[in-house]
């Protein structure tokens, strides 16, 4: 089943406080590395069309596929755009019948001074959905985010259960080799459950020239109404995971590989292994064609039960003109 916190949420929590937070880089170093001067001579895009696909499956035979088309009438790169997104989402919980949603979003990204923001807001015909985040590029980086999405469980889809997640992420750099990140948030579910989240990560850059970092990622949450509905919701959950990550740039392309093995425990359960692997490739941001792809595996439970394996893949392509 897809992670309750969002896929790629895509937001600060998924990245533990921003992309640079997991490498130990400062915000300024990340900005230079992720947005090099790769604009082709004479190429100044103003519009774009994009296509992306997200797919996931798990040990409970739950499948999720989301495919979207982005039409941007203003596009000057991945941090400056305005447009429309049309998305089809197909959910097949626990191997049962497929449920399909049609969604429409207004998507946007821009920057003023040291602050940048991006997001999308829309509807599935039943309620408001979407996500948004805003962050600065200071040494002590701040990021604030909000996300609203449906619970992709059997009861969530059948009964129309949603969550709204609000929080912030903060970088606490020690020096060029050592960095702490803190993520805190509140997740309000349909019903009575309110979940408080806290993440604390420590990152040490082992070999800057290799892009190699050693990290310790910790995650904790508390549920006010444990066991509500059919998503994984113990009273308390704790995960501790050492992670090794390699992040390299070549010709403007970014490559990331990260993996870790740790331990996880929830109220009433025993300590057991926690596993994680992620691989990403992203092309230079400003060019006629841009692509990104990713693969993630973890065994953090979402539905009820103790045995869990989750795999997701995503792919996106943008044609700027």
C-alpha positions as a Markdown table, in Angstrom:
| # | Residue | x | y | z |
|---|---|---|---|---|
| 1 | Unk | 0.0 | 0.0 | 0.0 |
| 2 | Unk | 1.3 | 3.4 | -0.8 |
| 3 | Unk | 2.9 | 5.3 | 2.1 |
| 4 | Unk | 0.4 | 7.2 | 4.2 |
| 5 | Unk | 2.8 | 10.2 | 4.3 |
| 6 | Unk | 2.8 | 10.6 | 0.5 |
| 7 | Unk | 5.0 | 9.4 | -2.2 |
| 8 | Unk | 7.5 | 11.6 | -3.3 |
| 9 | Unk | 5.3 | 13.8 | -0.8 |
| 10 | Unk | 7.6 | 14.6 | -2.7 |
| 11 | Unk | 7.6 | 17.1 | 0.2 |
| 12 | Unk | 10.0 | 17.8 | 3.0 |
| 13 | Unk | 9.2 | 14.9 | 5.2 |
| 14 | Unk | 9.9 | 12.4 | 2.4 |
| 15 | Unk | 13.3 | 14.0 | 1.9 |
| 16 | Unk | 13.9 | 14.5 | 5.6 |
| 17 | Unk | 14.2 | 18.3 | 5.3 |
| 18 | Unk | 15.2 | 18.8 | 1.7 |
| 19 | Unk | 17.5 | 17.1 | -0.9 |
| 20 | Unk | 20.7 | 18.5 | 0.5 |
| 21 | Unk | 19.8 | 17.4 | 4.0 |
| 22 | Unk | 20.6 | 13.8 | 3.3 |
| 23 | Unk | 24.1 | 14.7 | 1.9 |
| 24 | Unk | 25.3 | 17.1 | 4.5 |
| 25 | Unk | 25.6 | 19.9 | 1.9 |
| 26 | Unk | 24.7 | 23.4 | 2.7 |
| 27 | Unk | 21.7 | 25.0 | 0.9 |
| 28 | Unk | 24.1 | 27.1 | -1.2 |
| 29 | Unk | 26.1 | 24.1 | -2.2 |
| 30 | Unk | 23.0 | 22.2 | -3.2 |
| 31 | Unk | 21.7 | 25.1 | -5.3 |
| 32 | Unk | 24.9 | 25.3 | -7.3 |
| 33 | Unk | 25.0 | 21.6 | -7.8 |
| 34 | Unk | 21.4 | 21.0 | -8.7 |
| 35 | Unk | 21.0 | 24.0 | -10.9 |
| 36 | Unk | 24.2 | 24.4 | -12.9 |
| 37 | Unk | 24.4 | 26.6 | -15.9 |
| 38 | Unk | 23.2 | 24.0 | -18.4 |
| 39 | Unk | 20.9 | 26.1 | -20.5 |
| 40 | Unk | 21.5 | 25.5 | -24.2 |
| 41 | Unk | 22.8 | 28.6 | -26.0 |
| 42 | Unk | 19.8 | 30.6 | -27.2 |
| 43 | Unk | 17.3 | 28.3 | -25.5 |
| 44 | Unk | 14.9 | 30.2 | -23.2 |
| 45 | Unk | 11.8 | 28.0 | -22.6 |
| 46 | Unk | 8.5 | 29.7 | -21.8 |
| 47 | Unk | 6.1 | 26.7 | -22.1 |
| 48 | Unk | 6.3 | 23.0 | -21.3 |
| 49 | Unk | 4.4 | 19.7 | -21.6 |
| 50 | Unk | 5.1 | 16.9 | -19.1 |
| 51 | Unk | 4.1 | 13.3 | -18.5 |
| 52 | Unk | 4.8 | 11.3 | -15.4 |
| 53 | Unk | 3.9 | 7.9 | -14.0 |
| 54 | Unk | 4.0 | 6.5 | -10.5 |
| 55 | Unk | 3.5 | 2.8 | -9.7 |
| 56 | Unk | 3.7 | 0.9 | -6.4 |
| 57 | Unk | 3.0 | -2.6 | -5.1 |
| 58 | Unk | 3.4 | -4.4 | -1.8 |
| 59 | Unk | 3.3 | -7.7 | 0.0 |
| 60 | Unk | -0.5 | -7.4 | 0.5 |
| 61 | Unk | -1.0 | -7.4 | -3.3 |
| 62 | Unk | -2.0 | -3.7 | -3.3 |
| 63 | Unk | -1.3 | -1.8 | -6.5 |
| 64 | Unk | -1.3 | 1.9 | -7.1 |
| 65 | Unk | -0.8 | 3.6 | -10.5 |
| 66 | Unk | -0.9 | 7.3 | -11.0 |
| 67 | Unk | -0.4 | 8.9 | -14.5 |
| 68 | Unk | -0.5 | 12.6 | -15.1 |
| 69 | Unk | -0.1 | 15.2 | -17.9 |
| 70 | Unk | 1.2 | 18.6 | -17.1 |
| 71 | Unk | 0.4 | 21.6 | -19.3 |
| 72 | Unk | 2.4 | 24.7 | -18.3 |
| 73 | Unk | 1.6 | 28.0 | -20.0 |
| 74 | Unk | 4.5 | 29.5 | -18.0 |
| 75 | Unk | 7.7 | 27.5 | -17.7 |
| 76 | Unk | 11.2 | 28.7 | -17.0 |
| 77 | Unk | 12.5 | 25.6 | -15.3 |
| 78 | Unk | 11.6 | 23.2 | -12.4 |
| 79 | Unk | 11.4 | 26.1 | -9.9 |
| 80 | Unk | 9.4 | 28.6 | -12.0 |
| 81 | Unk | 6.2 | 27.4 | -13.7 |
| 82 | Unk | 2.4 | 27.7 | -13.8 |
| 83 | Unk | 0.1 | 25.3 | -15.4 |
| 84 | Unk | -2.6 | 22.6 | -15.2 |
| 85 | Unk | -2.2 | 18.9 | -14.3 |
| 86 | Unk | -4.7 | 16.2 | -15.2 |
| 87 | Unk | -4.2 | 12.9 | -13.4 |
| 88 | Unk | -5.7 | 9.4 | -13.4 |
| 89 | Unk | -5.2 | 7.4 | -10.2 |
| 90 | Unk | -6.0 | 3.7 | -10.1 |
| 91 | Unk | -6.0 | 1.8 | -6.7 |
| 92 | Unk | -6.3 | -1.9 | -6.2 |
| 93 | Unk | -6.2 | -2.6 | -2.4 |
| 94 | Unk | -5.5 | -6.1 | -1.2 |
| 95 | Unk | -5.9 | -7.6 | -4.7 |
| 96 | Unk | -9.6 | -6.5 | -4.9 |
| 97 | Unk | -11.4 | -4.6 | -7.6 |
| 98 | Unk | -9.8 | -1.5 | -9.0 |
| 99 | Unk | -11.0 | 2.0 | -8.0 |
| 100 | Unk | -10.2 | 4.8 | -10.4 |
| 101 | Unk | -10.1 | 8.6 | -9.7 |
| 102 | Unk | -9.9 | 11.5 | -12.1 |
| 103 | Unk | -8.1 | 14.6 | -10.7 |
| 104 | Unk | -7.4 | 18.1 | -11.9 |
| 105 | Unk | -4.8 | 20.4 | -10.3 |
| 106 | Unk | -3.5 | 23.9 | -10.7 |
| 107 | Unk | 0.3 | 23.6 | -10.3 |
| 108 | Unk | 2.8 | 26.4 | -9.6 |
| 109 | Unk | 6.3 | 27.2 | -8.6 |
| 110 | Unk | 8.1 | 30.6 | -8.1 |
| 111 | Unk | 10.8 | 32.4 | -6.1 |
| 112 | Unk | 11.1 | 35.7 | -4.4 |
| 113 | Unk | 14.4 | 36.7 | -2.8 |
| 114 | Unk | 15.7 | 33.7 | -0.7 |
| 115 | Unk | 12.3 | 32.0 | -0.6 |
| 116 | Unk | 11.0 | 29.5 | -3.1 |
| 117 | Unk | 7.7 | 27.7 | -3.2 |
| 118 | Unk | 5.9 | 25.1 | -5.3 |
| 119 | Unk | 2.8 | 23.0 | -5.1 |
| 120 | Unk | -0.5 | 21.8 | -6.7 |
| 121 | Unk | -4.0 | 22.2 | -5.6 |
| 122 | Unk | -7.0 | 20.5 | -7.1 |
| 123 | Unk | -9.8 | 18.0 | -6.5 |
| 124 | Unk | -10.9 | 14.4 | -7.2 |
| 125 | Unk | -14.6 | 15.6 | -7.4 |
| 126 | Unk | -15.2 | 14.9 | -3.7 |
| 127 | Unk | -12.8 | 17.2 | -1.8 |
| 128 | Unk | -9.7 | 19.4 | -2.1 |
| 129 | Unk | -6.5 | 17.6 | -2.7 |
| 130 | Unk | -2.9 | 18.7 | -3.2 |
| 131 | Unk | 0.4 | 19.7 | -1.7 |
| 132 | Unk | 2.6 | 22.8 | -1.3 |
| 133 | Unk | 5.9 | 23.7 | 0.2 |
| 134 | Unk | 8.0 | 26.8 | 0.8 |
| 135 | Unk | 11.6 | 27.0 | 1.7 |
| 136 | Unk | 14.6 | 29.4 | 1.9 |
| 137 | Unk | 18.2 | 29.0 | 0.8 |
| 138 | Unk | 19.8 | 30.1 | 4.1 |
| 139 | Unk | 22.5 | 28.1 | 5.8 |
| 140 | Unk | 19.9 | 27.2 | 8.5 |
| 141 | Unk | 17.4 | 26.2 | 5.9 |
| 142 | Unk | 13.7 | 26.2 | 6.7 |
| 143 | Unk | 10.9 | 24.4 | 4.8 |
| 144 | Unk | 7.2 | 24.4 | 5.6 |
| 145 | Unk | 4.7 | 22.0 | 3.9 |
| 146 | Unk | 1.1 | 20.9 | 3.7 |
| 147 | Unk | -0.4 | 17.8 | 1.9 |
| 148 | Unk | -3.9 | 16.5 | 1.6 |
| 149 | Unk | -4.6 | 13.1 | 0.1 |
| 150 | Unk | -6.9 | 10.0 | 0.2 |
| 151 | Unk | -6.0 | 7.0 | 2.3 |
| 152 | Unk | -5.1 | 4.3 | -0.2 |
| 153 | Unk | -6.4 | 1.4 | 1.9 |
| 154 | Unk | -9.6 | -0.6 | 1.3 |
| 155 | Unk | -11.7 | 1.4 | 3.8 |
| 156 | Unk | -10.0 | 4.6 | 2.8 |
| 157 | Unk | -11.1 | 4.2 | -0.8 |
| 158 | Unk | -14.6 | 2.7 | 0.0 |
| 159 | Unk | -15.5 | 5.2 | 2.7 |
| 160 | Unk | -13.7 | 8.3 | 1.5 |
| 161 | Unk | -11.1 | 8.7 | 4.2 |
| 162 | Unk | -8.5 | 11.5 | 3.9 |
| 163 | Unk | -5.6 | 13.0 | 5.8 |
| 164 | Unk | -4.1 | 16.5 | 6.0 |
| 165 | Unk | -0.5 | 16.8 | 6.9 |
| 166 | Unk | 1.2 | 20.0 | 8.0 |
| 167 | Unk | 4.8 | 20.5 | 9.2 |
| 168 | Unk | 8.2 | 22.0 | 8.9 |
| 169 | Unk | 11.8 | 20.9 | 8.3 |
| 170 | Unk | 15.0 | 22.6 | 9.5 |
| 171 | Unk | 18.7 | 22.2 | 8.8 |
| 172 | Unk | 21.1 | 22.6 | 11.7 |
| 173 | Unk | 24.5 | 22.5 | 10.1 |
| 174 | Unk | 27.6 | 22.0 | 12.3 |
| 175 | Unk | 30.2 | 22.5 | 9.6 |
| 176 | Unk | 30.9 | 21.5 | 6.0 |
| 177 | Unk | 31.1 | 17.8 | 7.0 |
| 178 | Unk | 28.3 | 17.5 | 9.6 |
| 179 | Unk | 24.7 | 18.4 | 9.6 |
| 180 | Unk | 21.5 | 17.7 | 11.6 |
| 181 | Unk | 18.0 | 17.9 | 10.2 |
| 182 | Unk | 14.8 | 18.1 | 12.1 |
| 183 | Unk | 11.3 | 17.4 | 10.7 |
| 184 | Unk | 8.1 | 17.9 | 12.8 |
| 185 | Unk | 4.5 | 17.7 | 11.7 |
| 186 | Unk | 0.9 | 17.0 | 12.5 |
| 187 | Unk | -1.3 | 14.6 | 10.4 |
| 188 | Unk | -5.1 | 14.9 | 10.9 |
| 189 | Unk | -7.1 | 11.9 | 9.6 |
| 190 | Unk | -10.7 | 11.5 | 8.8 |
| 191 | Unk | -12.2 | 10.4 | 12.1 |
| 192 | Unk | -10.6 | 11.0 | 15.5 |
| 193 | Unk | -6.9 | 10.1 | 14.9 |
| 194 | Unk | -4.3 | 12.9 | 15.0 |
| 195 | Unk | -0.7 | 11.8 | 14.5 |
| 196 | Unk | 2.3 | 13.8 | 15.6 |
| 197 | Unk | 5.6 | 13.2 | 13.7 |
| 198 | Unk | 9.2 | 13.8 | 14.6 |
| 199 | Unk | 12.3 | 13.0 | 12.6 |
| 200 | Unk | 15.9 | 13.7 | 13.6 |
| 201 | Unk | 18.7 | 12.9 | 11.2 |
| 202 | Unk | 22.5 | 13.2 | 11.5 |
| 203 | Unk | 24.6 | 13.3 | 8.3 |
| 204 | Unk | 28.4 | 13.0 | 8.1 |
| 205 | Unk | 30.0 | 13.6 | 4.7 |
| 206 | Unk | 32.6 | 10.8 | 4.5 |
| 207 | Unk | 34.1 | 11.6 | 1.0 |
| 208 | Unk | 33.0 | 14.9 | -0.5 |
| 209 | Unk | 34.7 | 14.1 | -3.8 |
| 210 | Unk | 32.7 | 10.8 | -4.0 |
| 211 | Unk | 29.4 | 12.4 | -2.8 |
| 212 | Unk | 29.5 | 9.8 | 0.0 |
| 213 | Unk | 27.7 | 10.4 | 3.3 |
| 214 | Unk | 26.9 | 8.3 | 6.3 |
| 215 | Unk | 23.7 | 9.0 | 8.0 |
| 216 | Unk | 21.6 | 8.0 | 11.0 |
| 217 | Unk | 17.9 | 8.6 | 10.4 |
| 218 | Unk | 15.4 | 8.4 | 13.3 |
| 219 | Unk | 11.6 | 8.5 | 12.9 |
| 220 | Unk | 8.9 | 8.7 | 15.6 |
| 221 | Unk | 5.2 | 9.1 | 15.6 |
| 222 | Unk | 2.3 | 9.0 | 18.1 |
| 223 | Unk | -1.3 | 8.3 | 17.3 |
| 224 | Unk | -4.0 | 9.9 | 19.4 |
| 225 | Unk | -6.6 | 7.1 | 18.5 |
| 226 | Unk | -4.5 | 4.0 | 17.7 |
| 227 | Unk | -6.0 | 1.3 | 15.6 |
| 228 | Unk | -8.6 | 3.5 | 13.9 |
| 229 | Unk | -9.7 | 2.2 | 10.5 |
| 230 | Unk | -7.4 | -0.2 | 8.5 |
| 231 | Unk | -4.1 | 1.8 | 8.2 |
| 232 | Unk | -1.1 | 1.1 | 10.3 |
| 233 | Unk | -1.7 | 3.2 | 13.4 |
| 234 | Unk | -0.1 | 2.0 | 16.6 |
| 235 | Unk | 0.0 | 4.3 | 19.7 |
| 236 | Unk | 3.8 | 4.9 | 19.2 |
| 237 | Unk | 6.2 | 3.9 | 16.4 |
| 238 | Unk | 10.0 | 4.3 | 16.4 |
| 239 | Unk | 12.5 | 3.6 | 13.6 |
| 240 | Unk | 16.3 | 4.0 | 13.7 |
| 241 | Unk | 18.3 | 3.4 | 10.5 |
| 242 | Unk | 21.9 | 3.9 | 9.6 |
| 243 | Unk | 22.1 | 4.8 | 5.9 |
| 244 | Unk | 24.9 | 5.1 | 3.3 |
| 245 | Unk | 24.3 | 7.4 | 0.4 |
| 246 | Unk | 26.2 | 8.3 | -2.8 |
| 247 | Unk | 25.2 | 11.4 | -4.7 |
| 248 | Unk | 27.2 | 12.3 | -7.9 |
| 249 | Unk | 26.9 | 14.8 | -10.7 |
| 250 | Unk | 28.1 | 14.2 | -14.2 |
| 251 | Unk | 27.4 | 16.5 | -17.2 |
| 252 | Unk | 24.7 | 18.2 | -15.2 |
| 253 | Unk | 23.0 | 14.9 | -14.4 |
| 254 | Unk | 22.4 | 13.9 | -10.8 |
| 255 | Unk | 22.6 | 10.3 | -9.6 |
| 256 | Unk | 21.7 | 9.2 | -6.1 |
| 257 | Unk | 21.9 | 5.7 | -4.5 |
| 258 | Unk | 21.1 | 5.2 | -0.8 |
| 259 | Unk | 20.5 | 2.1 | 1.3 |
| 260 | Unk | 20.2 | 1.2 | 5.0 |
| 261 | Unk | 19.3 | -1.5 | 7.5 |
| 262 | Unk | 18.1 | -0.6 | 11.0 |
| 263 | Unk | 15.3 | -1.5 | 13.5 |
| 264 | Unk | 11.7 | -0.5 | 14.0 |
| 265 | Unk | 9.2 | -1.0 | 16.8 |
| 266 | Unk | 5.6 | -0.1 | 17.6 |
| 267 | Unk | 3.6 | -0.2 | 20.8 |
| 268 | Unk | 2.8 | -3.9 | 21.6 |
| 269 | Unk | 5.4 | -5.3 | 19.2 |
| 270 | Unk | 9.0 | -6.5 | 19.3 |
| 271 | Unk | 12.0 | -4.9 | 17.6 |
| 272 | Unk | 12.4 | -6.1 | 14.0 |
| 273 | Unk | 14.5 | -5.2 | 11.0 |
| 274 | Unk | 13.9 | -2.0 | 9.0 |
| 275 | Unk | 15.2 | -1.9 | 5.4 |
| 276 | Unk | 15.4 | 0.9 | 2.8 |
| 277 | Unk | 16.9 | 1.3 | -0.7 |
| 278 | Unk | 16.5 | 4.2 | -3.1 |
| 279 | Unk | 18.0 | 5.1 | -6.5 |
| 280 | Unk | 17.4 | 8.3 | -8.6 |
| 281 | Unk | 18.5 | 9.8 | -11.8 |
| 282 | Unk | 17.7 | 13.4 | -12.8 |
| 283 | Unk | 18.7 | 15.2 | -16.0 |
| 284 | Unk | 19.9 | 18.9 | -16.1 |
| 285 | Unk | 16.9 | 21.1 | -15.3 |
| 286 | Unk | 17.0 | 23.6 | -18.1 |
| 287 | Unk | 16.9 | 22.0 | -21.5 |
| 288 | Unk | 14.4 | 21.1 | -24.2 |
| 289 | Unk | 14.0 | 17.5 | -22.8 |
| 290 | Unk | 14.3 | 16.7 | -19.1 |
| 291 | Unk | 13.7 | 13.4 | -17.4 |
| 292 | Unk | 13.7 | 11.9 | -14.0 |
| 293 | Unk | 13.3 | 8.4 | -12.7 |
| 294 | Unk | 13.4 | 6.7 | -9.3 |
| 295 | Unk | 13.1 | 3.3 | -7.5 |
| 296 | Unk | 12.3 | 2.8 | -3.8 |
| 297 | Unk | 12.0 | -0.2 | -1.6 |
| 298 | Unk | 11.1 | -0.3 | 2.2 |
| 299 | Unk | 9.5 | -2.6 | 4.7 |
| 300 | Unk | 7.8 | 0.0 | 6.9 |
| 301 | Unk | 4.3 | -1.2 | 7.6 |
| 302 | Unk | 1.2 | 0.8 | 6.5 |
| 303 | Unk | -1.7 | -1.7 | 6.8 |
| 304 | Unk | -2.3 | -3.9 | 9.8 |
| 305 | Unk | 0.2 | -6.7 | 10.2 |
| 306 | Unk | 3.9 | -7.1 | 10.8 |
| 307 | Unk | 5.2 | -8.5 | 7.5 |
| 308 | Unk | 5.5 | -5.7 | 4.9 |
| 309 | Unk | 7.4 | -5.0 | 1.6 |
| 310 | Unk | 6.8 | -2.0 | -0.5 |
| 311 | Unk | 8.2 | -1.1 | -3.9 |
| 312 | Unk | 7.6 | 2.0 | -6.0 |
| 313 | Unk | 8.9 | 3.3 | -9.3 |
| 314 | Unk | 8.4 | 6.7 | -10.9 |
| 315 | Unk | 9.3 | 8.2 | -14.3 |
| 316 | Unk | 8.7 | 11.7 | -15.7 |
| 317 | Unk | 9.6 | 13.5 | -18.9 |
| 318 | Unk | 9.2 | 17.3 | -19.7 |
| 319 | Unk | 9.4 | 18.9 | -23.1 |
| 320 | Unk | 10.1 | 22.6 | -22.9 |
| 321 | Unk | 9.5 | 25.0 | -25.8 |
